[in-house]
Amino acid sequence: MKKFFGLLALALMIGANAEAKVRLPHLLGDNMVLQQQTDARLWGWADAGKTVKVTVSWNNDTYTAKADAQGKWKLTVKTPEASFTPLSITFDDGEKTTLNNILSGEVWVCAGQSNMEMTVKGYSDCPVEDYNHVVADAVHSSGVRHAKIPSVMRMTPQEDANTEWIDCNPNTVGDFSATGYFFARMVSRTLSIPVGLIEANKGGSRVEGWLTRENLQKYTDESLDSLEIVKKWPIDMNRQLVWGNGTFNPILNYTVKGILFYQGCSNVGDPGDQYSNRLALLVKQWREQFALGDIPFYFVEIAPYIYGGVNETPAAYLREQQFKAQSLIPNSGLVGTNDGSYPYETENIHPTQKQKVGERLAFLALNETYGMEGIRCKNPSFKSMTIKDNEVTMQFDNTYVGFTRQYGFEGFEIAGEDKVFHKVTKSHSTMSWATGSVSITISSDEVPHPVAVRYCFRNFQLGNVANMAGLPLIPFRTDDWD
């Protein structure tokens, strides 16, 4: 009997010690990347009222926090300049826990739907171009790391997610977000710093899937009743609210540099300005939740795809909304993808050319976030036009004083007052040496009196207009015809 009570007491003591040990969220772990030169947040759980001491290896400073009535604690530590030198952090509330092989660098969130979630391995029948070369080259990307947040639905916000940080090498790179990896590879090698990716995304998700209950209730007519949600959206990926609660909320305490976003396909067909307004609302929400100011938000134009028909226009209207969103979202930038699909990919919603996408996101970050002015990062966009006889002459923003060709432009269509669009039959560019401006003049033998122009304004239409940086012209229309 004495032996029994002795074992029971020992078990209780061990259990008490196990309960007392500080608990960290999965996102704080070995191999993580901390945002450099900032006050980085660390948080977790301990017994209510208990003091947690945190010691960092880079300066041996000790920071303290006291667990509240719910056992939650949070503090900030000053992080060092970016380096490939491994660091460690020790947490102590009476029993020590140490995290090792930490790097200080730049941390970016990879958000959105399946084209962001798509890994370097690709999907079935949807490969990533040059896969073997990318894998072999990964030996040079040891400073790139990622943490994939499981895609989980919840009706209430979650505080933790079952994830871990993985460092990049040829055996692991296949599981990285392809778009995210090509971004990180470019930034890491250009700036010679580590880059961490937090991948919080879900294939097929609508923008409403990431909005909070409060924003959905205030700004939309989306139901917040779980049964109604399931009834309306039998396929879970389209459901509102649940992906933000389950997949994004667990990362909001982490200190990050910015957000990369590739989403929109599931919102094709939304009316009016609904998408641009809700995307702007989502960015405002995330920035408030991260509480890090107007952190950069760089997002990707949806790629050409058949949707309801190659020559239909619902996807074109969505792209138009994405372009408009730039003006609604401070410190944001849009990456063009009109040249990022091959002609045979009309029915592939996951184009193979992910390197273009990731690197163009990196060009935006390198120029606008990291100050590398020599990097040309902006896509050309329509500015204005003049009409004389049967010719239309157009001016554009962000050409970097030229195009990659002088004639044979494809993707333009012209319409007269009958609102019927015809393919352009003649085109050429002109440069004014006096002003340094460039323009493109187009005409069609079938439209003697043009009134409107469209460029690649269809679900799947590829053009060949690109600026001096090789970045494609953003699809546009000059009319307001429905």
N, C-alpha and C positions, 0 to 999 in steps of 0.2 A: 504493500500500500504506500509506504514511504517513497519507494522507487517511482511509483505511478505519479504521486504528487510532485516529486522532484522533476520528472520529465515534463509534466504539465506546466510547472513554473518556468522551466527552460524554454518550452515552446512559446509561452506567453511573452517571455522576455524577448525572444527572437522576433516574434510577431510585432511587438511594440517597436523594436529597433527598425524593422523593415518598414513599418508605417511611418516612423519618424524621419527616415531618410528622405532628403529633398528629391522631389520628382520634377523632371524637366519635360517639356513638350518634345515630341520626336524631332521637330525641326531644329532644335538645339542638340547637336550631336557631333561625334567625331567627323572630321573631314569637311566641316561646314566652312563657308566663306562669309566673313564679316564685312560689312560696308566700311571701307577705310576712312580714317580721319574724321570720325564723327562720334556722336554719343549713341552707341548701338544699344538697343534694348535687349535685356535678358529677363526671363520670367519663368515662373513655374509654381509649384505647390509645396507646402510644408505644413507641419502642425500649426494650427491657429496660434498666433502670438509669438511664434518662434522666430528668432533672428537668423537670417541666412547671410553668410559671408562669401564673397566672391573674390578670388585672387586671380589676376591675369599674369601670364608669363612675360609679357613684353616690358612691363615696368614694375612688376611686383606690388602694384597698388592693390589695396583691399577695399571693396565696396560692400555696403550692407543694406539689407532690406528686411522689414518685419512682415511676416505673413498676417493677413487680415483675418477676420472672423471666419471666412470661407476657406482659409488656408492659401489664398493667392498672394503672391509677391511679385514685384517687378522693380528693376533698377536699370541704370544705363552705365556703360563703361566707355571710356575714351579709347578709341581704336587707333592703331598706328598707321603709318603710310603703307601703301600696298607693297607686298613682298611675297616671294615664294618660300620664305623661311617659315617652317611649321611653328605654330603657336599652341598654347594650351590654356585652359580655364579650369579652375577648381572651385567647386561649390561645396560649402560646409555649413551644415546646421547641427553639427555634432558628429556627423559621419560624412566623410568626404566623397565627392564624385568628381572625377577629372575627365574633361574632354580633350582629345589630342588631335594632332595633325590638322589644326585649323589654319586657314590662310586669311590674310587681310587683302581685300580687293574691291571689286565692283559687283553689286548684286542686282539682278534684274528679274522681274516677274514675267513669265511666259503665259499669257492668258488667252482665252478664246475658245474656238471649237476645233474640229478635227484636223484642219490644216496646220494648226499650231501643235496639236497633240501628236500628229504624225511623226513617228520616230525615224531615225536614220535608216533603220531596217525597212521602213515603208509599211504599207498595208498589202494584203493579198491583191494581186493585179495592179498595184499602185507602188512602183519602186521609187526610190530616191536615186537620181542620176549619179553615176560614178561611185556607187556604194563601196566597192572594194578599195578604190583610191582613197576615199574618205576614211575608211577603217585603217588602212595602212598608215595614213598621214597622222592619225590620232596619237602616235607616239610623241608628237610635238605639242600636244595639248594637255599636258599634265596639270596645268594651272586652271583648267576648266572643270567645274564640278556642277552637279545638279541634284535637286531633290524633287522627285515626282510626287505630287499630292494625289492620293487615290481619288477617283471621281465618285463622290458619295453624295447621295440625296439626303437632305434633312429638312424638316419643317421649322426647326429652331437652330440658331447659330451654334456651331461647334467650336470648341477651344483647342482641340488637338486633332492631329491626323497621323495615321500610321505611315511614316515616311522615314527616309534616311538619306544622308548625303553620300553621293558616289563620285569618286574622281574619275577623270576621263583617261582611257587607254584603248587600244584596239579591241579588247574584250568587252568593254562596257559602252563604248560610244554608240553602238547600235540601238541602245535604249534611250538615248537622249532625244528630245524634240529636235527634229532636223532643222527647222527654222531657227530655233533657239541656239542650237549648236553652231550653225554657220555664223550667226550674230556674235556669239561669244568667242569663237575662234578668231574672227577678224579683230574684235576689240582687244582681246588678250594679246595677240601678236603685235598689233600696231602700237599699243601703249606699254607692252611688256609688263603686264600685271595679271593677277588671277581674276577670273570672272566666275561668279556663281549664278546659277539659274534656278529659280523656284518655279516649277511647272504646275500651275493650278488652272486646269482647263477641262473641257468636256466636249467630245465630238457631238455635233448636231445641236448644241445649245443655242437658244435664242438670247438676245441681249437681256430679255426679261428674266432669264434664268439666274442672272447674277445680281439683280436688284434686291434691295432689302424689302421686308414687309412694309415698312413705313413709306418708302418711295413708291412701291407698287400701289399702295392704298391711296396715296396722295396724287400721283401723276398718271395712273393708268386705270383701266376698267378690268384688269386681270383679277380673277377670283383668288382668294386666299384660303379657301376651304379645300382641304386635302382631297376630299371625295370629288369635288367639282373639277379640281385640277386633273386628277387621274381620268375622269370621264371625258374631259375635253382633249387631253393629250395621252392617249393610250401608250404611245411611245415615250418613254421617260425622258429622253434627251431634250425634248421640246418644252418641258415643264418650267414654269416660272418659279422664282424664289429659292428652290431647293438646292441648286448647285452653288449659289453664293453661300448659303448657310453651311452646307456640308463640305465644300471643296475649297472655297476662298477664305472664309472667315478664320480658319486656323492659322493663316499666315500673316494676319494683320498686325501682330505685335512685332514682326521681324522688321528690321531697318533695311530698307532697299533704296536703290538709286532711281529706278524708274520701272515703267510697265511697257511690255511689248504685247500687242493685241492683234490677233488674226481671227476675225469672226464676221458674220454677216449673211452667209449663205442661207441660214435657216430663217432669216427675216426678209428674204426676197418676197416681194408682193405686199409688203406693208404700205399703208396708204400715206400720201402726202409727205410731210416732214417728220413723221413719227419716229423713224429710225434715227435720224440725226439728233433729234431732241432727246431721245432715250439714251443714246450713246453718250451724249454730253452729260446727261444726268448720272449715268453710271460712273464716268470718270470723276465727276464732282464727288460722288459718294465714296469712291475708293480713296481719293485724296484726303477726304475728311477722316475716313477710317484709319488710314495709315498715319495721319497727323504728322506728315513730313513736308507740308507745303505743296506747291504745284509741281510735283515731281514730273519728269518727262513722260509723255504718253505718245508712243509711236505705233501706228497701226497700219494694216495691210489692206489694200483694195482687193475685193473678191475677184478670183481669177475667172477668165472666160469659161463658160460651161453651158450645156444645152438647156437646162431647166425645162420649161414647157415648149421649147423649140428654138433652134439656133437663131432664127431671125426675129424672134419675139424680143420684148424689151423690159420685162420685169427686173432682170438683173442689172440692166443699164440704169434704171431709176435708183436702185439700191446703191450703185457706185456713185451716182450723182449725190445721194444723201451722205455717203462717206466723205466725198470731197467737201460738201457743205459743212460737215462736222468739224473740219479743221478750223473754221472761222468761229465756231462756238466753243472750242476747247482751247484754253490758253496752253502754251508750251507743248504743242502737239505737232505731229507731222504724219503725212500719208505716204506710203510706198506704193508706187504703181506696179501693176503686174500684167499689163496688156500683152507684153512680149514674153510672158513666163509660161505659156502653154504652147504645145506643138499642135499643128493642124489636125492631127489624128486624135487629139485628146478632148474632142467635143463632149464625150460622155464620161470623162474622168474628172470628178470634182476635186481630186487630189493630184494636181500636176506634179510631174517628176522633178522640175527645176526649183528645188527648195534653196539651193545655194544663192541664187539671185535674190530671193526674198530676204533671207537672213542677212546677207551682206549689205543689201540696201537699207535695212534697218540699222545696221552698224554704221553705214555712211552718215545717216541722220544723227546718231549718237556721237560719233567722232567729231562731226562738225558742230552741232548745236549744243551738245552737252559737254564735250571735252575740248572744244575750242580749236579744232584743227581746221582752220579756214581753207587750207588747200584742198580739202575733200569736197567735191561737188556732190550735193546730196539731194537736191530738189528736182522733182519731175516737172517738165514743161506743162503749162496749162493755158487754155484759151484766155485771151485778154480782150480782143476787140476785132471788128471786121468792117471793111468798107466794100460796097458793091458798085461796080461800073460795067455797064452793058451786061455781058453774060459771065463776067468774072467776079470772083470773091477773093479779096486779099485779107489775110488774117495776121494779127499780131499775137504774140504769146509771151507769157512770163517764164522766167527761169530757163532760157535757152542756152545760157552761157555763151551767147553770141554765135549761134549757129546750130545746124542740124547735121546728122551723120550722112546725109545725102542732099543733093541739090534738085533732084527731080524724081519722078516715078513714085510719088507718095501714095500709099495705099491705106484704105480705111475711111476716107472721106466720102460723104454722100451729100448731094445738093437737092433741094426741093424748091419749086415755084409756089405760086399761090394755091395750086391744087393740092398741096401738102403731100405730094407723092415724091419720095426720095429716089434719086438715081445715082448710080456710081459715077465718080469723077473720071473723066477721060483725059484731062490734061492737068498737069501740076508742075510747079517749079518754085524754088525759093529765091529770094532776092535779098541782098545785103546792102545797106546804105553805109558807105564808107564815111559819110559825113557825120551820121548819128551813131553808127555802130549797131543799129537795130537790124533785125532780120524778120522777114515775113514769108508767108507761103501763099501763092496765088493758085486757085483751082477753078475749073469750069467743067461743064458736062454738055455734050452735044445735044442732049435731050432736054436741057433746061435753059431756054433763052433768057429768062428773066428770074434769076434766083432770088430767094428771100430768106432761106434758112440753110444752115449747115449742120451736119452731125458727123462725129468721128467715133467709129467703133461703138456706136450707141445701140448695141444689140446684145442678146445673151452671150453669144459666142461670135466675136468678130475680131480678127487680128489685124493690127495696123503695123506700119514700119516707120513711124515718125519718132525720132529720138533726139535729144539734145546733145551737146558736145561731150557730155559725160556718159552718153549711151543710155540715158534713162528715158523710158517711154512716155509719150504724151498721154495725159490723163483723158479718157473718153469724155466727150461733152456733146451738148446740143445748144444751138442758139435760139431755138424756138421754145414756146411753152405749150405746145400742143399735147394733148393727152393721147 
